[in-house]
Amino acid sequence: MKQLLEIDQLQVEFQTKRGALTAVQDVVLTMSQGETVCLVGESGSGKSVTSKAVMRLIDYENGRIAAGRIALEGDDLTALSQKELRTLRGKKMAMVFQEPMAAFDPLFTIGSQIIEAILEHKQGNRKQAWERAVYLLQRVGIPEPEIRMNQYPGELSGGMLQRAMIAMALSCNPQLLIADEPTTALDVTIQAQILRLLQELKSEFNMSILLITHDMGIAAEMADKIIVMYAGQIVEQASVQQLFEKPHHPYTRGLLRSITTMESNRSSRLFSIEGTIPSLSELPAGCRFHPRCPYATERCKQESPPLRAVHERLTACWYAEDLVQLADWQLPIGEADAEQISQLTGRTEQPAVAREMLFEVKGLSKFYPIGKGAFSRAKSAIRAVDDVSFFIQKGETFGLVGESGSGKSTLGRILLQLEQATEGEVLFEGKDLAKLSVQHMQEARRDMQIIFQDPYGSVNPRWRVGDIIGEPFDIHESFSKAEKRAKVEALLELVGLSRSMYDRFPHEFSGGQRQRIGIARAIALNPKFILADEAVSALDVSVQAQIVNLLQELQKKLGLTFLFIAHGLNIVRHLSDRIGVMYLGKLVEIAPSEELFLHPAHPYTKGLLSSIPSPDPAKRSEWVEIKGEIPSPANPPSGCRFHTRCPAATARCREEQPELLPIREGHWTACHFPLQPAGKENQ
């Protein structure tokens, strides 16, 4: 096949106050026409820097290519001026960013920005550019493209905006499309649509795709070849089949085993790579992975292994040939070592055991008026939560899943009384929280805490860690300074951090460490209930596993009850005793975790589960994607709210709203025609 992209011994440096910082070193990469190459690795491994170096976007971020060569169809990109590069960007190579709002100017319409790209590269006159832009928006699955052309970025949902960015990237028929975490911020259903779209467009436009991701499931579904990066260097390069069948580097093996799958043992700890990726300013000598590698020797600590050919692939490990011969090297994906199995069997589903009730939610609704001003009445409302009833038992983890806009976070905030309900009751240990006095509510708050998705955004960056974790003591207790410090240091130790971190600031920690600080703060007052709102969504797969293991350990030690909100369905399955599925403000299904995954009764639940990419290239699934996007909660459809996207909808579904009713013991669903378990359809 014709070579499209060649990177040889690439080294990228950034200028800092302390001098030059090497972010990427000795990167070697080749891509053929029509090939999909995935760059994988934890945050800080150099994936995005490598992709931006290809586009020479690092020039605008105080970076430079210090050594090496990047060639696109023979053109040396490292030798071109920015003016010459502008003629290639969009025309020969284009980029889809992780955050589409950062790529679009919010002051200009979607259409004008796509047209501008076409005219810039002299791909036709204004009329032809308009027609091509409309065609591309239609091609990427955006309904009513002529209307969307005149809308601004802020008027489109995340999924639609990502599609519009793909349309803009394709506007001049580039040969190379670089996609940097294009689905990380999206729901699993929209992710499946975007990935399928990229595959279709790759064939239609005969493109090559350089895909950056930390999701090994996406890599397994999309890639022809996978390149694993760690601390700015490539540690393994192989075909997708080779890599998943037998990884040759301990880091690659660790990544694969950190994946949570549908088959993962829920009674065991998740596997995780101990420690964190090193800072670029404090790289270890020798092999950069050796501080976290269980197989490291003195040689690994002193000599850096080169990227060399081993068994028809490239790997940077001194002992690759010997390691792959070990009896336990090829453990199934997501499986932990025997010594890592934790005695967590007490938290698996036990429907026969009656537990005490902690929360009872009855007919809960939350409406936000629209158009209410000084001289006008609200004519409509956003129905964020609409007539929801369920319960949470003491000591259990209740998982809550659904797409963005389904009302999960709003429901969680109402439970904690951070939002006031429009209708309905929230009973906590039998007490109606809405009727408590201010003093009694403050006392109740001791027992109800929250872990946020972004731990950095939820704390004061000017406070030291000790003050952040100790703040609940200032409000609810009257400890001396020494007592408070002792309590906080004990909490730091409990969540796996050092006591010496008491006087450090939040910016000095990694994402996983900051989440541990957030957890320490949440458990400070020994609460009974914790709301974990997307608490692991932004974390790398290995760090995610560490936090999930920590939450399970704390639940067992402290007798905690969790409401765990997330869109990573495999993680929810692993953590939860029971799971509720929300769609457009309503609960459409509640079931024990294993029952829900094995026998989903609602078409929406089945669609969510079918959208999960399989972390096994041998089992590349045909995604049964849910078409379209979630409707506006300001104008929900009549009847069953899912009928506009449901493949099995009937006239009854369009007219009559189904009630949440039991179909089996402990299993409730809101569907006129619930799906039956396999083999029971005709019974």
N, C-alpha and C positions, 0 to 999 in steps of 0.2 A: 504494500500500500504506500501511497505517496506521503512523505513526511510533511506535516504542516507546521508543527512547533518543535523547536529544539532549544533546550536550555542546558548550558554546559558550565559546570563549576561556578554557579551563581553565588555571589556574596553581596548582601545588602546591609548598608550601615545607616544609622540615624544619628544626627548630631544632637547631643544633649549638653546640659550644663557641665557634666562631668567628662565630656569628651565624646568620641565616637563609640556607638554601641552596635555591635554586630548582631543583627536580628535573624539573618539567614546565611548559611554557609555551605559551600560545596554541594549545591543542589543540581542534580542532573535529571533531566526529564525529556522524553520525546513523545510526540503525539502524531498519530496518523490521521489522514482525512477520514471523517465519519466515525471517529473513535470517541468514547466517553472515558475520561480519566478522572478518578476521584482522589482528592487530597484529603486524608483523614488524620486525626490526632486531637489531643486536648487543646483547650484554649491556651494560647501562648506558645504553640509549637511552630508557628511560622507559616501557616497555610495561607492566610489572607495577605500577608506581606509578599509571599511568592506570587500570588495572583495579581496583586497591584503592581508588582515589578514588571510583569509582562506588559501591562497597559502603561507602564511608566507613570502611574499615579502617585507613586512614592515621592516623586520630585516635588509634589505640592505639600508633602507632609514632613519636610526636613530630612528626607531620605535620599540616598543615592546608591547606584550600583557600583560597588567598590572593585569588583572583579567578576570575570565570567562573561558569557555571551548569551543573548536571547535572539533567536532567529525565527521569523515568521515567513514561511515560504521563501527562505533564503535572505530576506531583508534583516540586517542586523539592527534590532530595535535599540540596542544600547548606544549605537553611534548616531542615532537620529536626533534632530532638534525637536522641541515641543511643537513647532509649527508643522514640521513634517509628520510628526506623530498624530496631529489632529486630523490629517487627511486619512489616516489608517483607522483611527478609533471610530467605530460605528460602521465603517465600510468593510474592513477586513476582520476586525475583532471588536466585540462588544461585551458589556458586563451587566449582569443582573445582580443588584446588591441585596443584602439581607434586609435592609430597612428601606422600603420603596419611598416613604415620605422624604427621605434624605436625597433621593435621586430626582424627584420632581420639584419644580419651583411652585410653591403654594399660591403664588400671585397670578399664574397663567393657567389657562385651560389645558386639559390633557391633550386635546387635538392640536392646539397650537405648538406644543412642545414636540409632538411626534412629527408634525409637518416641518418644523424648524430643522430637525435632524435630517430629513429627506432632502430638503432644499440645500442644506449646508454641503451635502456631498453630491449635489447636482444630479439627483436621481429623477428629475422631471420638473415640470412647472407646478404652480400652486394648485391647480385643479387636479392634476395627476397625483400630487402629494396628498391632497385631501382624500381622494378615492382609495389610495393605497393605505392610508391611516385607518379609514373605515373598514377596509378589508381585513387588516391585521387585527383590529380590535374584535371583529367578528370571528376571525380565525382562532384567537386565543380564548374564545368562549365568553365574551362579554355581551350580554343581551342589549338590544337597542343601541348599537354602536354610534349612530348619528347623534343621539341624545347625549351619550357619554362624551363625545368629542367636545361639546360645549360646557362640560362640567369641570369643576376644579378638583385637585387631588383630595382635598378635605371632604368632598362629597361622596367618595368611593370607599367601600369597605377594604379591609386589609387584603383579602383574597383578590378582589377586583383590581386593586392598585398594583398588586404583584403581577397580575396578568397584563395590565397596561404597560408596566415597565418591560415585560418580556416583548410586547408588541413594539415598543420603542427601540429595544435592542435589536430586533429583527428587521427594522425599517429599511436598512440598506443591504440586506442579505449578507451578513458577515459569515466568514468561514469558520471563525472560532468564537464560541460563546462561553464566557466565563461566568459561572453562577456561584456567588459567594453566600453560602447558607441561605438559599432562596426560600426555604420553607420553615426555618427555625421558629419564626414568630407566628406561624399559622396553625390552625386546627388540623387534626389528623385527616378530616374529610377534605379540606381545601388542599392540604399537602398532597394527598393522593391525586387530586385533579391536576395540580401544577406539575407533578412528576410525570404523570401520563402525558400531559401537554408537551413537556420538554422532549419526551421520547418521540412523540408524533412529529414535532417540528424538526427534530434532528434528521429524521428520515426524509421529510418533505423538502427541507432546504439543504440537505446533504452537508450538515454542519458537523463540527467537532465540538464537544462540550468538556470544559474543565470544571468539574463540580467540586466545591469545597463543602465538607460536612463533618460533623462529629457524630452523626447517626450512622452506625454500621449497618443498620437495616436498609437505609436509603442507598448506601454504597453497594450492598448486595443486590438490590433491585436494579440499579442504574448502570453500574460500572462495567467496562471491559477490562480495565486495569486499575489497580489501587496503589497509591503511594502513601506510605505511613510516615508522618513527620513527628519528630520529638525534639524540643528545645532548639529549633532552628535548623535541624539536619534531617535528611532522609535516613530512616533506619530499615525500611523494607520497601521493595517494589516488586509486584507480582501481578499475574492475572487474577481476576476475581475468584476463579475456581481454585487456583493454587493457594491463595491467601486464606480462604475459608476452610479448605480441606486440611491444610497443615501449615499454620504460621511458622516462620523460622526465627523470629525475633521475640524475646520475652515480653517486650512492650506490646507488640501486636497480639500475642497470645493473651496478655492481660486485658487489652481492650475487648477482644472477642468474648472473654469469659465474664466481663462486666455487664454484658447485655442481659437485660431481663426479657425473657420470652414468654409466650403463652404456655410453654411446657415447664417453666421454672418451678422448682419445688418451693411452695409457699411457706413450708415449715422450716426452711433453712435460711441462713444469712445469704445476702447477695455477695458475690465475689467483688472485691475492689482492689485496685492497685494501691498499696499503702503509700502515704506521703503525697506530695504535690509536685507539679512541674517546676523546675528551678527558675529563678529570675534570670533574665539575660545578663544582668550585671554581676551575678554571682554563680556562674556556671561551674560545675565541678570539673576536676581534671579527669583525664581518661575518657571512658565512655560516659556520656552525659546521663545515661539511664542507671548507672551503677548504684546510686544511693537507694533506688527503689526496686532493684532487681534481686530476686531471691537466689540467683545463680552467679552473682558477681564474685570475682576473684581479685587477687592483688594486681594481676595484669590489667583487669578491667578498670581498676582505680588509677592506673598510671598511664596506660596507652589507649589512645582513641582508635577504635577499629575502623578500617576503611569500608566503604560500600563496595562489596565484591560479589561475584557470581557464585551462587550456591544452588545446586539442583535446579538450574534453568530459571533462576530469579536472582534479584539483588538483595543482599541483606548486610547490615553493619553490626555483626556480632562475632566475637572471636570463637565462640563455641557452637555456632548454629548447627554444624553437621552432627555434633554429639548430642545436643539438646533434643533434636527431633527424634532421636532413637530411644529416648526415655519412655518407660512404660506408661507413665501418667501424663505425658506431654499433650496428647491429643484428647483432652477431656471435652465433652460436648459443650457447645456455646452456652454461656450463662451458668455453668455448673461450678460450684465451689469445691475446694479441697476438703477432705474429711475433717481436718483439724479446724476448718472454718465453719463447719456446721454448728449452728447455735440451737440451744434447746428452746425453741420458740413455738413448740407445738401447742402450747396452751392458748395461742391466739388464733388458731385456725377455727373454721366454722364449727360451731356446736349448737345447731338449732334446737336440740332437745333440752338444753340447759336454759332455764329461765333466769334472766338477769334483771336487776333493778333498772327502772327507767331513769334516765338523766334528763333528756329533752323530750318534750312532746310538743309538736307543732300542729296547730289545728286551723285549717282554712286561711293560711297566711297569704296576704296579698300586699304588693307594694307598687303603687302607681305614681309616676312623675308627671305632673300637668305640663302640657305644651301650650305655648302662646299666652301664658298668663302674665299680664302687665297691669299697669296702673289703671288703664281705662278699658281693659278687655277681660273677658272671661275665658277660662281654659275650655276649649272646645273638644280637646282630645287629650289622651295621656299615654305615656310609655308604660306598658303593662310589664314591668320588669319581672315580677313574681306574681302569679295569678292562681289563687286558691290551692295552695300547696299544703298537704298534710303528711306527716311521717313522724318517726320517733328515733331516738338514739339511745342505746342502752349503755349502762356504766361498763367501762373497761373495753368497749369495742371500738373499732375504727370503721366509720361510715364514709365510704368513698362517694364523691359527687362528680359526675362527668357530664360533658356536653360541650357543644361548640361555644365560641365567644359570642356573647349576646344572649345566651340561654338563661341567664339570671343566677348563676351559681354563686358568684362573689356577693351579689346583693343579698341573697338568701343567708349567706354566712354572716354578713354584717348585721342583718336584722337579728339573728340569733344572739349576737353579742350586744345588741341594743346600740350599735354604732349608727344604725338607721332605725327610724320609727316605722312600724308597719302601718299600712293604710287600713287593713282589715285583718282579723284573725288573732290568734293567741300564741305566745311562746312560753311554755311552762318549763322552768328549770327546777328540778327536784320538787315538782308539784306547785311551785310559785309562779304566778303570772308576772313576768319581768316588767311588763309595761305599767303595772300598777304599784310597783315598789317606790318608796320614797327615795329621794336623792341619797340619803345616808345608807339606806338598805341596799340600793343599787351599787354604791361604791364598795360595800362589803361583798356583794355578789361578784363583783369584777375580779376579786382575788382568785376566784375559782374558774374564771373564763379568760383565757389569753389567746394571742394570735401570733403566728409566724408568717411574715410577709414574703412575697415572691422576690422582691428586691431588698435585701437586708441593708444595703448601703443607703437606699432612698428613704428608709424608715427610721434612720437614726441621725442625730446631729453630728456631722463630720468633725466638728470642733471639740467634741467630747472624747475623753479617753474611754477605753473599753470598760474599765472598772466603774465609771460613772453611768455608762449606758446600761450595763447589766444590773447595777445597783439601784437604778432609779425607782423600781417598784418598792424597794425597801424604804426609800425616802418618803414615799406616799403612804404606805400601809404599815410601816414599822417605825420604831424609834431606837434604832441601833446606834451605838457609838461608832466612831470612824474605824476603830480597830475591828469591831465586830462585823461591820459591813464589809471590810476588806477580806476578812477571813471567810465570810459567806460567799462572796463573789469569787474568790480564788478556788473555793471548793466546787463552785458551779463550773468554772473554767475547766477544772480537772474532770468533772463529770461528763462534759461534752467533748472530751478528748483534746483540750488545749492546755498549754503550759500556764502555770500560775504567774510566770514572769511576764505574761502578756497584759497584765492588769493596767499598766501605764502607757500602752501603745494606742495609736489612733486607728480608726476603721480603714483608712486608705492603705495602711501597711499590711493588710491581709488579703489573701486570695478570696475568690467568690465562695468557695466551700467553707473556708475558715470564718468568713463573715456570716454565713448561714448558721454556723455553730454558735456564734455570738448571739444571733437572734434567738436561737433555741434556748440558750442559757438564760436569756432575759425572760423568755416566756415561761420557763419552769421555776423561776426564782422564788415565787410565793407558794410553790407546791400546789398548783391548781388541779381542779378535777377534769377540766375540759380545755382542749387546745384546737383552735381553727388553724389549719395549715393551708393557706391559700396559694396554690401554685408554688409551694415551698421548694421544689426541686426542678422546676421547669427550665430554669436558665442555666443549669449546671451541666458540666461534662458527664458522660456516662459513668466513669469511674467514681467521680466525686458524688454524683447522684446516688450511687450504690452505698457509699460511706454514710451519707446523710440518712438514707432509708434505714440502714442497719442501726444507726444511732437512735432514730425515732422508735424503732421496735424495742431496743434495749431499755430506753427510758420508759416506755409504756409498761414494760414488764416490772421494772424496778419501782416505779412511782404510781402504778395503777391508773395511768392516764386514759382518757377517752378522747378520740380524735374525730374531727370532721376534716377529711382530706380532699381538697379540691384540686383537680389536675386535668390536663388533657393527654398525658402520657398513660395510655390505658393499661399497658403491661405493668407499670409501677403501681397503679391503683389496684390492679388485681392482686399483686404480691402483698400489699399492705393491708387491704381492707377485709373486714369480715362480711359486710354487706355493702352493696353499691346502689346508688340512686342515679338514674339517667334523666337529665333535664333537657327540655327542648322548648324554646320560646316562652319561658316563664312557668312551664308546667313540668311536674314529674311524670314521665311516661313509662317508667319501669323501676321497680325495686326488687332486688333478689340477693341471696347469698352470693358471694364473689364467684365461686367456682361454677355455680348454677347459671349465673348470668353469662359467663364466657362460653360455657358448653351448650346452653340452651337459651339463647336470647329469644324473647317472645315478641318484642316490638321491632318492626322493620327498621326504625331509626337506630336502635342498639345494634342490630345485625350489620347495618351500614357502617357504623363506627368501627366495629370489630374487623370488618372486611377491609377497612382502609389502612390497617396497621401493616407497614412493610415487613416482609419476612427477612430475618438476618441469616438467610441461607440461600445462596444463589441457585442451589439445586432445586429449591422449592419456590422459585419466582412465581408469585401469585398473579392471577388475573384479578386486578382490583375491582371489586364490586362497588364502584364509587357512588356516593350520594350526589345526585345532580344538583346544580345550582347552589345558592347560598341561603342562609337562614333569613326569613322575611323580617321586616321591621317590626319590633314590638309595639310600635305606635299604631300599626295597622295590621294586626295578626289575621291570618285567613279564618274564614268561618269553619265550623265543624272541627274535625281533627286538624290541628295546626300543622301537622307534618304532611297533609295530603298533597300539597303542591310539589313535594319532592319524592313522594312515596310511589314506587312502581306498582303497588297492589291497591292503590286507592280506588274506591267505588263512589257512586252517587251518595250513598249513606255517609261515607267519610267526609264528603264535602259539605254535608248539611248538619250532621249530628255529632256533637262533641262527645268522645268516649270518656267514661269514668275510669278512675284507677281502681281496678277490682282484682281480688286474688284469683289466680289460675291454678296454682299449686301451693303447697305449704310454704309460707314465707316468700312466695314469688307473686308480685303484683304487676299488672301492666294496664296501660290505658290504650287499648286497641280493640276495634270492633271484630277484627279477625286475627287474634294472636297466633304467632308462628308456633308450630308444634315441634317437639324434639324429633330428631331423625328416627324413622321407623314407627312413629305414632300418628302420621298424617291421616292414615285410613282407619284408625281405630275409633 
